[in-house]
Amino acid sequence: MFDEFEKLHKILEEREKAREELISLSRELRINSTKAISATHSEESEKARNFIEKAEKTIGRITEYKNTLSSTFR
């Protein structure tokens, strides 16, 4: 029975770590998206492109993270 609790504890720790990482990445995505919109409204297209690129990279990291951890959430 103790082994079962150990396994559950490990799963919960992994889920908590994933949750925290994904929250951080989603904040990063929101910030870069907001800055891209602001730069677009200010007609600063180069700055907007840079923020969009950062947002796209963050989306890629979220996708990678999701694919890596998909088995954890089953």
TILODO-554592 format. One record per atom (N, C-alpha, C): x, y, z. Coordinates in Angstrom, 3 decimals. Example, Ala and Ser with C-alpha at 12.3 -4.5 7.8 and 13.67 -1.06 7.14 Angstrom:
2
rec xx = 13.190	yy = -5.690	zz = 7.800
rec xx = 12.300	yy = -4.500	zz = 7.800
rec xx = 13.200	yy = -3.300	zz = 7.800
rec xx = 12.850	yy = -2.250	zz = 7.080
rec xx = 13.670	yy = -1.060	zz = 7.140
rec xx = 12.900	yy = 0.030	zz = 7.870
//
This chain:
74
rec xx = 0.814	yy = -1.196	zz = 0.000
rec xx = 0.000	yy = 0.000	zz = 0.000
rec xx = 0.859	yy = 1.264	zz = 0.000
rec xx = 1.964	yy = 1.220	zz = 0.709
rec xx = 2.862	yy = 2.372	zz = 0.748
rec xx = 3.388	yy = 2.707	zz = -0.644
rec xx = 3.681	yy = 1.682	zz = -1.442
rec xx = 4.158	yy = 1.891	zz = -2.810
rec xx = 3.125	yy = 2.626	zz = -3.650
rec xx = 1.849	yy = 2.318	zz = -3.439
rec xx = 0.784	yy = 2.993	zz = -4.175
rec xx = 0.747	yy = 4.479	zz = -3.833
rec xx = 0.925	yy = 4.794	zz = -2.553
rec xx = 0.954	yy = 6.191	zz = -2.144
rec xx = 2.170	yy = 6.913	zz = -2.728
rec xx = 3.285	yy = 6.215	zz = -2.774
rec xx = 4.502	yy = 6.781	zz = -3.374
rec xx = 4.260	yy = 7.130	zz = -4.846
rec xx = 3.622	yy = 6.199	zz = -5.561
rec xx = 3.330	yy = 6.422	zz = -6.979
rec xx = 2.380	yy = 7.596	zz = -7.158
rec xx = 1.339	yy = 7.651	zz = -6.346
rec xx = 0.391	yy = 8.760	zz = -6.422
rec xx = 1.066	yy = 10.092	zz = -6.104
rec xx = 1.922	yy = 10.077	zz = -5.109
rec xx = 2.645	yy = 11.292	zz = -4.732
rec xx = 3.518	yy = 11.777	zz = -5.892
rec xx = 4.200	yy = 10.869	zz = -6.533
rec xx = 5.053	yy = 11.220	zz = -7.671
rec xx = 4.223	yy = 11.802	zz = -8.814
rec xx = 3.091	yy = 11.181	zz = -9.112
rec xx = 2.215	yy = 11.673	zz = -10.182
rec xx = 1.718	yy = 13.078	zz = -9.862
rec xx = 1.308	yy = 13.291	zz = -8.615
rec xx = 0.818	yy = 14.614	zz = -8.215
rec xx = 1.921	yy = 15.665	zz = -8.287
rec xx = 3.125	yy = 15.301	zz = -7.908
rec xx = 4.250	yy = 16.230	zz = -8.008
rec xx = 4.528	yy = 16.599	zz = -9.469
rec xx = 4.482	yy = 15.611	zz = -10.358
rec xx = 4.711	yy = 15.863	zz = -11.776
rec xx = 3.625	yy = 16.769	zz = -12.348
rec xx = 2.397	yy = 16.529	zz = -11.956
rec xx = 1.292	yy = 17.364	zz = -12.433
rec xx = 1.426	yy = 18.792	zz = -11.923
rec xx = 1.824	yy = 18.954	zz = -10.679
rec xx = 2.003	yy = 20.288	zz = -10.113
rec xx = 3.126	yy = 21.030	zz = -10.837
rec xx = 4.211	yy = 20.334	zz = -11.101
rec xx = 5.326	yy = 20.953	zz = -11.829
rec xx = 4.877	yy = 21.371	zz = -13.228
rec xx = 4.158	yy = 20.503	zz = -13.910
rec xx = 3.651	yy = 20.810	zz = -15.254
rec xx = 2.706	yy = 22.004	zz = -15.210
rec xx = 1.837	yy = 22.022	zz = -14.231
rec xx = 0.885	yy = 23.128	zz = -14.079
rec xx = 1.613	yy = 24.453	zz = -13.913
rec xx = 2.603	yy = 24.486	zz = -13.028
rec xx = 3.353	yy = 25.713	zz = -12.783
rec xx = 4.102	yy = 26.177	zz = -14.033
rec xx = 4.706	yy = 25.254	zz = -14.727
rec xx = 5.436	yy = 25.591	zz = -15.953
rec xx = 4.490	yy = 26.128	zz = -17.023
rec xx = 3.351	yy = 25.482	zz = -17.173
rec xx = 2.389	yy = 25.927	zz = -18.187
rec xx = 1.771	yy = 27.272	zz = -17.829
rec xx = 1.568	yy = 27.534	zz = -16.555
rec xx = 1.082	yy = 28.855	zz = -16.134
rec xx = 2.112	yy = 29.917	zz = -16.506
rec xx = 3.373	yy = 29.638	zz = -16.232
rec xx = 4.447	yy = 30.578	zz = -16.566
rec xx = 4.516	yy = 30.828	zz = -18.073
rec xx = 4.438	yy = 29.764	zz = -18.851
rec xx = 4.486	yy = 29.910	zz = -20.308
rec xx = 3.272	yy = 30.670	zz = -20.845
rec xx = 2.108	yy = 30.428	zz = -20.267
rec xx = 0.912	yy = 31.143	zz = -20.736
rec xx = 1.003	yy = 32.629	zz = -20.413
rec xx = 1.588	yy = 32.961	zz = -19.276
rec xx = 1.810	yy = 34.380	zz = -18.943
rec xx = 2.773	yy = 35.019	zz = -19.943
rec xx = 3.836	yy = 34.309	zz = -20.245
rec xx = 4.816	yy = 34.798	zz = -21.212
rec xx = 4.149	yy = 35.028	zz = -22.572
rec xx = 3.302	yy = 34.106	zz = -22.976
rec xx = 2.581	yy = 34.222	zz = -24.237
rec xx = 1.664	yy = 35.441	zz = -24.227
rec xx = 0.932	yy = 35.619	zz = -23.138
rec xx = 0.017	yy = 36.756	zz = -23.033
rec xx = 0.770	yy = 38.085	zz = -23.081
rec xx = 1.882	yy = 38.167	zz = -22.382
rec xx = 2.669	yy = 39.402	zz = -22.353
rec xx = 3.182	yy = 39.742	zz = -23.748
rec xx = 3.755	yy = 38.767	zz = -24.440
rec xx = 4.281	yy = 39.033	zz = -25.778
rec xx = 3.171	yy = 39.365	zz = -26.769
rec xx = 2.022	yy = 38.737	zz = -26.612
rec xx = 0.887	yy = 39.041	zz = -27.487
rec xx = 0.397	yy = 40.467	zz = -27.248
rec xx = 0.298	yy = 40.857	zz = -25.985
rec xx = -0.138	yy = 42.210	zz = -25.638
rec xx = 0.837	yy = 43.249	zz = -26.194
rec xx = 2.129	yy = 42.977	zz = -26.048
rec xx = 3.134	yy = 43.905	zz = -26.562
rec xx = 3.091	yy = 43.990	zz = -28.086
rec xx = 2.827	yy = 42.866	zz = -28.746
rec xx = 2.719	yy = 42.869	zz = -30.207
rec xx = 1.530	yy = 43.706	zz = -30.653
rec xx = 0.422	yy = 43.575	zz = -29.966
rec xx = -0.763	yy = 44.375	zz = -30.301
rec xx = -0.489	yy = 45.856	zz = -30.085
rec xx = 0.124	yy = 46.178	zz = -28.973
rec xx = 0.454	yy = 47.574	zz = -28.667
rec xx = 1.404	yy = 48.155	zz = -29.718
rec xx = 2.418	yy = 47.401	zz = -30.083
rec xx = 3.373	yy = 47.867	zz = -31.094
rec xx = 2.680	yy = 48.042	zz = -32.447
rec xx = 1.746	yy = 47.170	zz = -32.765
rec xx = 0.999	yy = 47.285	zz = -34.017
rec xx = 0.180	yy = 48.571	zz = -34.028
rec xx = -0.497	yy = 48.854	zz = -32.926
rec xx = -1.296	yy = 50.081	zz = -32.833
rec xx = -0.421	yy = 51.334	zz = -32.895
rec xx = 0.817	yy = 51.205	zz = -32.436
rec xx = 1.759	yy = 52.333	zz = -32.483
rec xx = 2.508	yy = 52.389	zz = -33.812
rec xx = 2.130	yy = 51.512	zz = -34.714
rec xx = 2.748	yy = 51.421	zz = -36.045
rec xx = 4.248	yy = 51.132	zz = -35.968
rec xx = 4.624	yy = 50.315	zz = -35.015
rec xx = 6.009	yy = 49.877	zz = -34.866
rec xx = 6.069	yy = 48.411	zz = -35.314
rec xx = 6.044	yy = 48.231	zz = -36.610
rec xx = 5.903	yy = 46.889	zz = -37.163
rec xx = 7.076	yy = 45.963	zz = -36.831
rec xx = 8.284	yy = 46.490	zz = -36.786
rec xx = 9.438	yy = 45.647	zz = -36.472
rec xx = 9.351	yy = 45.128	zz = -35.035
rec xx = 8.987	yy = 46.008	zz = -34.107
rec xx = 8.814	yy = 45.577	zz = -32.718
rec xx = 7.693	yy = 44.544	zz = -32.624
rec xx = 6.606	yy = 44.800	zz = -33.343
rec xx = 5.473	yy = 43.874	zz = -33.331
rec xx = 5.912	yy = 42.497	zz = -33.827
rec xx = 6.676	yy = 42.467	zz = -34.916
rec xx = 7.165	yy = 41.185	zz = -35.450
rec xx = 8.010	yy = 40.440	zz = -34.426
rec xx = 8.870	yy = 41.173	zz = -33.731
rec xx = 9.725	yy = 40.542	zz = -32.717
rec xx = 8.895	yy = 39.922	zz = -31.594
rec xx = 7.871	yy = 40.640	zz = -31.150
rec xx = 7.014	yy = 40.098	zz = -30.098
rec xx = 6.203	yy = 38.907	zz = -30.597
rec xx = 5.774	yy = 38.963	zz = -31.841
rec xx = 5.046	yy = 37.833	zz = -32.430
rec xx = 5.952	yy = 36.606	zz = -32.512
rec xx = 7.203	yy = 36.803	zz = -32.904
rec xx = 8.160	yy = 35.692	zz = -32.964
rec xx = 8.361	yy = 35.070	zz = -31.585
rec xx = 8.480	yy = 35.928	zz = -30.572
rec xx = 8.633	yy = 35.414	zz = -29.203
rec xx = 7.393	yy = 34.622	zz = -28.791
rec xx = 6.219	yy = 35.150	zz = -29.135
rec xx = 4.967	yy = 34.448	zz = -28.805
rec xx = 4.907	yy = 33.099	zz = -29.512
rec xx = 5.315	yy = 33.065	zz = -30.774
rec xx = 5.310	yy = 31.807	zz = -31.528
rec xx = 6.254	yy = 30.780	zz = -30.904
rec xx = 7.420	yy = 31.239	zz = -30.455
rec xx = 8.365	yy = 30.335	zz = -29.791
rec xx = 7.762	yy = 29.783	zz = -28.493
rec xx = 7.055	yy = 30.639	zz = -27.786
rec xx = 6.423	yy = 30.197	zz = -26.545
rec xx = 5.341	yy = 29.170	zz = -26.843
rec xx = 4.579	yy = 29.379	zz = -27.896
rec xx = 3.568	yy = 28.398	zz = -28.299
rec xx = 4.248	yy = 27.066	zz = -28.603
rec xx = 5.382	yy = 27.120	zz = -29.280
rec xx = 6.134	yy = 25.896	zz = -29.563
rec xx = 6.576	yy = 25.191	zz = -28.295
rec xx = 7.029	yy = 25.963	zz = -27.299
rec xx = 7.441	yy = 25.372	zz = -26.023
rec xx = 6.254	yy = 24.749	zz = -25.297
rec xx = 5.103	yy = 25.420	zz = -25.364
rec xx = 3.901	yy = 24.872	zz = -24.735
rec xx = 3.527	yy = 23.554	zz = -25.407
rec xx = 3.575	yy = 23.533	zz = -26.724
rec xx = 3.235	yy = 22.320	zz = -27.475
rec xx = 4.192	yy = 21.185	zz = -27.147
rec xx = 5.492	yy = 21.485	zz = -27.109
rec xx = 6.488	yy = 20.469	zz = -26.755
rec xx = 6.236	yy = 19.931	zz = -25.349
rec xx = 5.989	yy = 20.846	zz = -24.437
rec xx = 5.751	yy = 20.463	zz = -23.056
rec xx = 4.515	yy = 19.572	zz = -22.971
rec xx = 3.466	yy = 19.962	zz = -23.682
rec xx = 2.217	yy = 19.192	zz = -23.699
rec xx = 2.459	yy = 17.790	zz = -24.254
rec xx = 3.187	yy = 17.702	zz = -25.351
rec xx = 3.457	yy = 16.396	zz = -25.952
rec xx = 4.304	yy = 15.511	zz = -25.043
rec xx = 5.241	yy = 16.117	zz = -24.343
rec xx = 6.111	yy = 15.376	zz = -23.447
rec xx = 5.346	yy = 14.832	zz = -22.245
rec xx = 4.402	yy = 15.601	zz = -21.761
rec xx = 3.715	yy = 15.223	zz = -20.546
rec xx = 2.351	yy = 14.600	zz = -20.745
rec xx = 1.980	yy = 14.355	zz = -21.976
rec xx = 0.626	yy = 13.836	zz = -22.224
rec xx = 0.352	yy = 12.537	zz = -21.481
rec xx = 1.346	yy = 11.707	zz = -21.310
rec xx = 1.133	yy = 10.447	zz = -20.600
rec xx = 0.915	yy = 10.678	zz = -19.093
rec xx = 1.415	yy = 11.780	zz = -18.569
rec xx = 1.270	yy = 12.076	zz = -17.147
rec xx = -0.185	yy = 12.363	zz = -16.794
rec xx = -0.933	yy = 12.893	zz = -17.745
rec xx = -2.300	yy = 13.321	zz = -17.462
rec xx = -3.347	yy = 12.289	zz = -17.836
rec xx = -2.954	yy = 11.082	zz = -18.066
rec xx = -3.923	yy = 10.015	zz = -18.383
rec xx = -4.373	yy = 9.321	zz = -17.140
//
